[in-house]
């Protein structure tokens, strides 16, 4: 009796209305209930949330609007991302805003240099025009370039200025960094070698970590992108036994 009633309900209700009511988004496949597969080469710290699809017909074509959130579930910020979305049919046109993109037959490739901090989400929203009413998103590949390159110190200037000092050679520094590479940077990292009996106390406007006598300083999500000749600064406190100590042994990594 229950099967018979459900059958009557489906027959008496249009598919579009039923789809709206129960939020049908596609055929369940692979690891996603939204009908797409996450490519095995994807960055595991990036994920997709709240996928929504609306569709309508215009003349002899069909429009599909996709909206979802790209979320960083890792512990480090990303300063760039690339999304490759693979569909089941050739794409005629894409209407898109916020990020740059390219269309390659059945694929949309979205690129961004936006910084995405841990637990932060960014919205992706676009409209695809195709010739069929059966468009399906088959696969998503989520990538971010995390490689960095060591550069000469004269291409990324680091200037330590003592702004305060007290007690047993405890010093506070204002540290200014300047991009002299000739290109835009989206990430910088300073590996500072501390001399014996010198310890990190605190810092601000950067991300700090220590490993033995190495103080690692990384940009925050809001000050990693530097145009050529652009500067930013951060604060630092060290305790040492060296009078008027100015740090001078460091390496710089950028991308």
C-alpha positions as CSV (number, residue, x, y, z in Angstrom):
1,X,0.0,0.0,0.0
2,X,2.9,2.4,0.8
3,X,4.6,1.8,-2.5
4,X,1.3,2.4,-4.4
5,X,0.7,5.8,-2.6
6,X,4.3,6.9,-3.3
7,X,3.8,6.0,-7.0
8,X,0.6,8.0,-7.2
9,X,2.3,11.0,-5.5
10,X,5.2,11.0,-8.1
11,X,2.8,10.6,-11.1
12,X,0.7,13.5,-9.9
13,X,3.6,15.8,-9.3
14,X,5.7,17.4,-12.0
15,X,9.4,16.5,-11.9
16,X,10.5,20.1,-11.6
17,X,8.3,20.6,-8.5
18,X,9.4,17.4,-7.0
19,X,13.0,18.3,-7.7
20,X,12.5,21.6,-5.9
21,X,10.8,20.1,-2.9
22,X,13.3,17.3,-2.2
23,X,16.4,19.2,-3.6
24,X,17.3,16.6,-6.2
25,X,20.8,17.6,-7.5
26,X,21.9,14.6,-9.6
27,X,22.7,11.0,-9.6
28,X,24.7,9.8,-6.6
29,X,28.2,8.7,-7.7
30,X,31.5,8.1,-6.1
31,X,32.2,10.1,-2.9
32,X,29.7,12.8,-3.5
33,X,25.9,12.8,-3.0
34,X,25.7,15.7,-5.5
35,X,26.5,13.5,-8.4
36,X,30.2,14.4,-9.0
37,X,33.5,12.8,-8.1
38,X,36.4,14.7,-6.4
39,X,39.5,14.0,-8.5
40,X,42.1,11.9,-6.8
41,X,44.8,14.6,-7.5
42,X,42.9,17.2,-5.5
43,X,44.2,19.0,-2.5
44,X,42.6,17.3,0.5
45,X,42.5,20.6,2.4
46,X,39.9,22.0,0.0
47,X,36.3,20.9,-0.2
48,X,33.0,21.9,-1.7
49,X,30.0,23.0,0.4
50,X,26.3,23.7,-0.3
51,X,26.1,23.0,-4.1
52,X,22.9,24.4,-5.6
53,X,21.8,24.2,-9.2
54,X,19.0,26.1,-11.0
55,X,18.1,25.6,-14.7
56,X,15.9,27.1,-17.3
57,X,15.5,27.1,-21.1
58,X,16.2,30.0,-23.4
59,X,15.3,29.6,-27.0
60,X,17.2,26.5,-28.2
61,X,19.7,26.4,-25.4
62,X,19.6,25.6,-21.7
63,X,21.0,27.6,-18.8
64,X,22.3,26.0,-15.6
65,X,23.3,28.2,-12.7
66,X,25.8,26.6,-10.2
67,X,26.6,28.1,-6.8
68,X,28.7,26.6,-4.1
69,X,31.4,27.4,-1.5
70,X,35.0,26.4,-1.7
71,X,36.2,25.8,1.9
72,X,39.7,25.5,3.4
73,X,39.5,22.7,5.9
74,X,43.3,22.6,6.4
75,X,45.5,24.4,9.0
76,X,47.4,26.7,6.5
77,X,46.1,29.6,4.4
78,X,46.0,29.2,0.6
79,X,47.1,32.2,-1.5
80,X,45.7,30.7,-4.8
81,X,43.4,28.0,-6.1
82,X,42.4,26.3,-9.3
83,X,39.1,24.5,-9.8
84,X,38.6,22.3,-12.8
85,X,35.0,21.3,-13.4
86,X,34.3,18.6,-15.9
87,X,30.8,18.2,-17.4
88,X,29.1,15.5,-19.5
89,X,28.6,17.8,-22.6
90,X,30.3,20.5,-24.5
91,X,29.9,24.0,-23.1
92,X,28.6,26.8,-25.4
93,X,29.1,29.7,-23.0
94,X,29.9,30.6,-19.4
95,X,28.7,33.7,-17.5
96,X,31.0,34.2,-14.6
97,X,32.1,36.8,-12.1
98,X,34.7,37.3,-9.3
99,X,37.4,35.1,-10.8
100,X,39.2,34.4,-14.1
101,X,38.3,31.3,-16.0
102,X,38.8,29.5,-19.3
103,X,36.6,27.0,-21.1
104,X,38.1,23.8,-22.7
105,X,35.4,21.8,-24.5
106,X,33.5,20.1,-21.5
107,X,35.7,21.8,-18.8
108,X,35.6,25.1,-16.9
109,X,38.9,26.0,-15.3
110,X,38.6,28.7,-12.6
111,X,41.7,30.4,-11.3
112,X,42.1,32.8,-8.4
113,X,44.9,34.4,-6.4
114,X,42.5,35.0,-3.5
115,X,43.8,34.1,-0.1
116,X,41.6,31.5,1.7
117,X,42.4,31.2,5.4
118,X,41.8,28.1,7.5
119,X,38.0,27.4,8.0
120,X,37.2,30.2,5.5
121,X,34.9,29.8,2.5
122,X,34.7,31.7,-0.8
123,X,31.6,31.6,-3.0
124,X,31.7,30.3,-6.6
125,X,28.8,31.3,-8.8
126,X,28.4,30.9,-12.6
127,X,25.9,30.2,-15.4
128,X,26.6,27.5,-18.1
129,X,24.9,27.5,-21.5
130,X,24.6,24.1,-23.2
131,X,22.5,22.5,-25.9
132,X,21.0,19.8,-23.7
133,X,18.7,19.8,-20.7
134,X,20.6,17.0,-19.1
135,X,23.8,18.7,-18.0
136,X,25.7,16.9,-15.3
137,X,28.8,17.9,-13.3
138,X,30.9,14.7,-13.4
139,X,34.2,15.7,-11.7
140,X,35.8,18.5,-9.7
141,X,39.6,18.9,-9.2
142,X,40.6,21.2,-6.4
143,X,44.2,22.5,-6.6
144,X,46.5,25.1,-4.9
145,X,50.1,25.8,-5.7
146,X,52.0,25.4,-2.4
147,X,55.6,25.3,-3.8
148,X,57.9,28.2,-2.9
149,X,61.3,29.3,-4.1
150,X,64.3,30.6,-2.1
151,X,65.5,34.0,-3.4
152,X,68.4,36.3,-2.8
153,X,68.0,38.7,0.1
154,X,68.4,41.7,-2.2
155,X,65.2,40.7,-4.0
156,X,63.2,40.6,-0.8
157,X,64.4,43.3,1.6
158,X,64.0,42.6,5.4
159,X,64.8,45.5,7.7
160,X,64.9,45.0,11.5
161,X,64.6,48.2,13.5
162,X,64.7,48.2,17.3
163,X,61.6,50.0,18.5
164,X,61.9,49.3,22.2
165,X,64.2,47.5,24.7
166,X,64.2,46.7,28.4
167,X,65.5,44.4,31.1
168,X,68.1,41.8,30.2
169,X,68.5,42.7,26.5
170,X,64.8,42.1,25.6
171,X,64.2,43.9,22.3
172,X,61.1,44.7,20.3
173,X,61.5,45.1,16.6
174,X,59.5,46.7,13.8
175,X,60.3,44.6,10.8
176,X,59.6,45.9,7.3
177,X,59.7,43.6,4.2
178,X,59.7,44.8,0.6
179,X,59.2,42.9,-2.6
180,X,62.0,43.8,-5.1
181,X,61.5,40.7,-7.4
182,X,59.9,42.6,-10.2
183,X,56.7,40.5,-10.0
184,X,53.7,40.1,-7.7
185,X,54.2,37.8,-4.8
186,X,51.4,36.0,-3.0
187,X,53.4,34.4,-0.2
188,X,56.6,35.0,1.8
189,X,58.4,33.1,4.5
190,X,61.5,34.1,6.5
191,X,63.7,31.5,8.2
192,X,65.6,33.4,10.9
193,X,68.6,31.8,12.5
194,X,68.8,32.8,16.1
195,X,72.2,32.9,17.9
196,X,72.9,31.0,21.1
197,X,70.9,32.2,24.1
198,X,68.5,34.1,22.0
199,X,64.8,33.2,22.2
200,X,61.5,34.2,20.5
201,X,59.0,35.8,22.9
202,X,56.1,37.1,20.8
203,X,55.1,38.6,17.5
204,X,52.2,40.1,15.5
205,X,51.1,40.7,11.9
206,X,52.8,37.4,10.9
207,X,52.6,33.7,11.7
208,X,55.5,32.5,14.0
209,X,56.9,29.1,14.8
210,X,60.2,27.8,16.2
211,X,62.3,24.7,15.6
212,X,65.5,24.6,17.7
213,X,67.3,27.9,16.8
214,X,65.2,28.6,13.7
215,X,62.4,31.1,13.9
216,X,60.0,30.6,11.0
217,X,58.0,33.7,10.0
218,X,55.2,33.4,7.5
219,X,52.8,36.1,6.2
220,X,49.3,36.4,7.5
221,X,46.4,36.0,5.0
222,X,46.0,39.7,4.7
223,X,49.7,40.7,4.0
224,X,51.1,38.0,1.8
225,X,50.2,39.5,-1.5
226,X,52.8,42.2,-2.4
227,X,53.2,44.0,-5.7
228,X,56.7,44.8,-6.9
229,X,58.2,47.5,-4.6
230,X,55.3,47.1,-2.2
231,X,56.1,46.8,1.6
232,X,54.4,45.4,4.7
233,X,55.6,45.1,8.3
234,X,55.2,42.9,11.4
235,X,56.3,43.1,15.0
236,X,58.7,40.8,16.9
237,X,60.1,40.5,20.5
238,X,63.3,38.6,21.2
239,X,65.2,38.0,24.5
240,X,69.0,37.7,24.0
241,X,72.4,38.2,25.7
242,X,73.7,40.4,22.9
243,X,73.5,44.1,23.4
244,X,71.6,46.0,20.6
245,X,71.2,42.7,18.7
246,X,69.9,43.0,15.1
247,X,69.0,39.7,13.4
248,X,71.0,39.2,10.2
249,X,71.1,35.5,9.3
250,X,68.0,34.5,7.4
251,X,66.7,32.9,4.2
252,X,63.6,34.0,2.3
253,X,61.1,31.8,0.4
254,X,58.4,33.2,-1.9
255,X,55.9,32.4,-4.5
